[in-house]
């Protein structure tokens, strides 16, 4: 019997399988090409979006608002915290009251950390602690308040002064005392600044010592957790800097701190015992500094440039993330929630990306009090008498 017909069938099957493989490869190749093209188009659109500049806006919604003289504003967990000498009011974008706290202060100081806020009377002895739901506690100190800092569970660190001696005291969210200590100028120097970590366990203190014309600043880190209990006075690390004045210390994140001096900026890192990680030597005097949990911004005056100011931004590792010049005369400079940089005065506002692209610029005919980014091209502009939800265009 001849086997030829079977061979023909096998050959036809082989040809069919070859055609199927080629078709599949063609489909896969087409999908890959379309995917690459789609990603390229998306990248181009994203680049154009990120680099597009706007000089106008559309008001989507406007809500009337009445504020007492001297009211200041802060963004607090997506809503607005207003505070003045007479009290604090927490409102939403519709000007609906969430809570209020009445008080009388000569010089209120506000500090925020995640879901907690603390307002203290600098030179006085009252502090109020609030979260996003309601006021939580009240503190009355026995010495003059110099600084107030709050952590993310409501722990409050207070720097106080009496007869030239510095005192530090920690309180819980209800106002109960947790720890306290003295900082004698003759032993360790006079405290210039303090900062508390987000978890409330670590405290940074910058102390200035002037002795026979020589200047030294010591940055000390305290740990009030289990690690610090094994150390003298809870000090887990300390760094002296001769010939340097360091007026600011801050925790950018729970484990990253920064000390800003007149000639250098030092970054520290450590969950328990912060150590030096990076030092940036400064050639010019800092005019302003601002920060969030991802970046530190420094502003310097330009001497030989058409632009008035130089802005440098550093990430939490001390690496430069951005640098550009700008000319807007400003009363406030800050990071928005999307890491854009808002530079403003009463009647003028500029918003820059971290790449130095001026995303928005506008001259107002009414006082601008605050800018909050909400989503995409949408922002809240707190004007002198209205809260306006806007879209850049």
ABEGO torsion letter per residue (X at the ends): XBAAAAAAAAAAAAAAAAAAAAAAAAAAAAAAAAAAAAAAAAAAAAAAAAABBBABBBBABBBBBBBBBGBBBBBBGGBBBBBBAAEBBBBBAAGBBABBBBBBBABBBBBBBEABBBBBBBGBABBBBBBAABBABBBBBABBBABBBBBAAGBBBBBBBBGGBBBBBBBBAAGBBABBBBBBAAAAEBBABBBBBAAGABBBBBBBBBBGGBBBBBBBBBBABAAAAABBGGBABBBBBBGBBBABBBBABAABBBBBBAABBBBBBEAABBBBABBBBBABBBABBBBBAABBBBBBBBABBABABBBBBBBAAGBBABBBBBABBBABBBBBAAGBBBBBBAABBBBBBAAGBBABBBBBABBBABBBBABEABBBBBBAABBBBBBBX
